[in-house]
Amino acid sequence: MENEKVFIATDRITLTAVLNEMFFKRSQEKALPEFEKDKISKLQAAKIAGITIPTLNKLTAKGKFRQYNLGRRRYFLRSEMIEALRSKA
């Protein structure tokens, strides 16, 4: 509870302003790490590569693209997809 502040708002406008400020600061603190921003779905990865999902699956199985698993979810990293496509040329 350190650095916690107590706000006493006397009217609706002040309360709204204080709450908006508090939520804005918290949202800035909880910004997604770069890794989270880089995650893309299988469909997005296929669109970036300009291929179909079955082709993406085949290339992933061959090791061309790296797929990450989190439980039942599958995802790719945009930066790795772009790097793999650049190295192809």
C-alpha positions in Angstrom: 0.0 0.0 0.0 2.9 2.3 -0.3 2.5 5.3 -2.5 -1.3 5.0 -2.3 -3.2 8.2 -2.2 -6.6 8.9 -0.9 -8.8 11.2 -3.0 -11.9 12.8 -1.7 -14.1 14.1 -4.5 -16.8 16.5 -3.5 -18.7 16.5 -6.8 -19.3 14.3 -9.8 -17.0 16.2 -12.2 -14.1 16.0 -9.7 -14.6 12.3 -9.1 -14.7 11.6 -12.8 -11.5 13.5 -13.4 -9.7 11.8 -10.5 -10.8 8.3 -11.6 -9.9 9.0 -15.2 -6.4 10.1 -14.1 -6.0 7.0 -11.9 -7.0 4.6 -14.7 -4.9 6.4 -17.2 -1.8 6.1 -15.0 -2.5 2.4 -14.3 -3.0 1.6 -18.0 0.3 3.3 -18.8 2.0 1.1 -16.1 0.5 -2.1 -17.5 1.5 -1.6 -21.1 2.1 -4.8 -22.9 5.7 -5.9 -23.2 7.3 -6.0 -26.6 6.8 -9.8 -26.8 3.1 -9.4 -26.4 2.8 -6.8 -29.0 4.7 -9.0 -31.5 2.4 -12.0 -31.1 0.2 -12.8 -34.1 -2.3 -15.5 -35.0 -1.8 -18.2 -37.5 -4.2 -16.4 -39.9 -2.2 -13.1 -39.6 1.1 -15.0 -40.1 -0.3 -16.6 -43.3 -1.4 -13.2 -44.6 2.1 -11.7 -43.9 3.7 -14.6 -45.8 1.2 -14.4 -48.5 0.3 -18.1 -48.2 -2.6 -20.2 -47.1 -2.8 -21.7 -43.6 -2.2 -25.3 -44.8 1.0 -24.1 -46.5 2.0 -22.3 -43.3 1.4 -25.5 -41.4 3.7 -27.4 -43.8 6.4 -24.8 -43.7 6.2 -24.7 -39.9 6.6 -28.5 -39.8 9.7 -28.2 -42.0 11.2 -25.6 -39.7 10.8 -22.5 -41.9 8.7 -20.7 -39.4 8.7 -21.0 -35.6 5.4 -21.6 -33.9 4.9 -21.0 -30.2 2.3 -22.9 -28.1 0.6 -21.6 -25.0 -1.8 -24.2 -23.9 -4.1 -24.9 -26.8 -3.3 -21.5 -28.4 -0.7 -21.2 -31.2 0.9 -18.1 -32.3 3.9 -16.7 -34.2 6.1 -13.6 -33.7 5.7 -11.0 -36.4 9.4 -10.1 -36.2 10.5 -13.7 -36.7 8.1 -14.1 -39.6 9.5 -11.1 -41.4 13.1 -12.2 -40.7 12.3 -15.7 -42.1 10.8 -14.2 -45.2 13.8 -11.9 -45.7 16.3 -14.8 -45.4 14.4 -16.7 -48.1 15.4 -14.2 -50.8 
